[in-house]
Amino acid sequence: MTTQYDQGLAALAQRLRADDPDRWAMAMLAAPPARPRLLTLYALNAELARTALSARDPLLAGMRVQWWVDRLAALRDAPPPPHELLSPLWSAWGAGAAAFAPLAEARLHDADREPFASPEAVVAYADATGAALMAHAAQALGAADGPALRAQGRGAALVAWLRARPALQELGLGLARPDPGFVQSLAKAASAAFAQATAARRTIPRSAAPALYPGAAIRPALRAAAAGTDSAAPSEFARRAALARLALTGRWWL
């Protein structure tokens, strides 16, 4: 018998598949008992990113993001009123979902539409968003939090940011001074993070592999950024091939 929770989770999965097909695939590669946790976490991440850019007025966008900060923090004390995302999130994570409030808080930067003044500021943002998200997901799949998770998350988040940089510049969320040297320093930081994660890969259980997937065509993106240039998004063929390799081998490291 299909429950209301099952229906809500299926609706979230369908939306996630359209909004973030890679993370939807990552959730589907996880062990079935863990899928609700990944689906709800990734759906939350997509909603937070969307909410931060949902209004041209930074004040209004910030208020909408703050609503999520407050609602997530409140999960520490009680389940939420019926809600299409918060209710499945609570069912999957319980009071532990309150730990996701910092993911929402980090998106206040996006709502403010402020460019980054330095590469170090981009790295801090990557740590608070993509790296933290990856750590939560990997822990849901049996990995212990630690430097390897954070490093893999930093590398993946930085590459995603570098690929999105042209669009982010138009939104006022890129670099305050789009200096090629800044881009090159971010590529160096991403490469160092991936190397750290690769060196510590034996500390990560195979069950966590789906959560640590960094995306397709990472090396070409790093080479382009190291040259101070932008890289194109991977082709659909490259995306599918990379996900198939992950499914077959469990290799998440570079």
Rosetta blueprint (number, residue, H / E / L):
1 M L
2 T L
3 T L
4 Q H
5 Y H
6 D H
7 Q H
8 G H
9 L H
10 A H
11 A H
12 L H
13 A H
14 Q H
15 R H
16 L H
17 R H
18 A H
19 D H
20 D L
21 P H
22 D H
23 R H
24 W H
25 A H
26 M H
27 A H
28 M H
29 L H
30 A L
31 A L
32 P H
33 P H
34 A H
35 R H
36 P H
37 R H
38 L H
39 L H
40 T H
41 L H
42 Y H
43 A H
44 L H
45 N H
46 A H
47 E H
48 L H
49 A H
50 R H
51 T H
52 A H
53 L L
54 S L
55 A L
56 R L
57 D L
58 P H
59 L H
60 L H
61 A H
62 G H
63 M H
64 R H
65 V H
66 Q H
67 W H
68 W H
69 V H
70 D H
71 R H
72 L H
73 A H
74 A H
75 L L
76 R L
77 D L
78 A L
79 P L
80 P L
81 P L
82 P L
83 H L
84 E L
85 L L
86 L H
87 S H
88 P H
89 L H
90 W H
91 S H
92 A H
93 W H
94 G H
95 A H
96 G H
97 A H
98 A H
99 A H
100 F H
101 A H
102 P H
103 L H
104 A H
105 E H
106 A H
107 R L
108 L H
109 H H
110 D H
111 A H
112 D H
113 R L
114 E L
115 P L
116 F E
117 A L
118 S L
119 P H
120 E H
121 A H
122 V H
123 V H
124 A H
125 Y H
126 A H
127 D H
128 A H
129 T H
130 G H
131 A H
132 A H
133 L H
134 M H
135 A H
136 H H
137 A H
138 A H
139 Q H
140 A H
141 L L
142 G L
143 A L
144 A L
145 D L
146 G L
147 P H
148 A H
149 L H
150 R H
151 A H
152 Q H
153 G H
154 R H
155 G H
156 A H
157 A H
158 L H
159 V H
160 A H
161 W H
162 L H
163 R H
164 A H
165 R H
166 P H
167 A H
168 L H
169 Q H
170 E H
171 L H
172 G L
173 L L
174 G L
175 L E
176 A L
177 R L
178 P L
179 D L
180 P H
181 G H
182 F H
183 V H
184 Q H
185 S H
186 L H
187 A H
188 K H
189 A H
190 A H
191 S H
192 A H
193 A H
194 F H
195 A H
196 Q H
197 A H
198 T H
199 A H
200 A L
201 R H
202 R H
203 T H
204 I L
205 P L
206 R H
207 S H
208 A H
209 A H
210 P H
211 A H
212 L H
213 Y L
214 P L
215 G L
216 A L
217 A L
218 I H
219 R H
220 P H
221 A H
222 L H
223 R H
224 A H
225 A H
226 A H
227 A L
228 G L
229 T L
230 D L
231 S L
232 A L
233 A L
234 P L
235 S L
236 E H
237 F H
238 A H
239 R H
240 R H
241 A H
242 A H
243 L H
244 A H
245 R H
246 L H
247 A H
248 L H
249 T H
250 G L
251 R L
252 W L
253 W L
254 L L
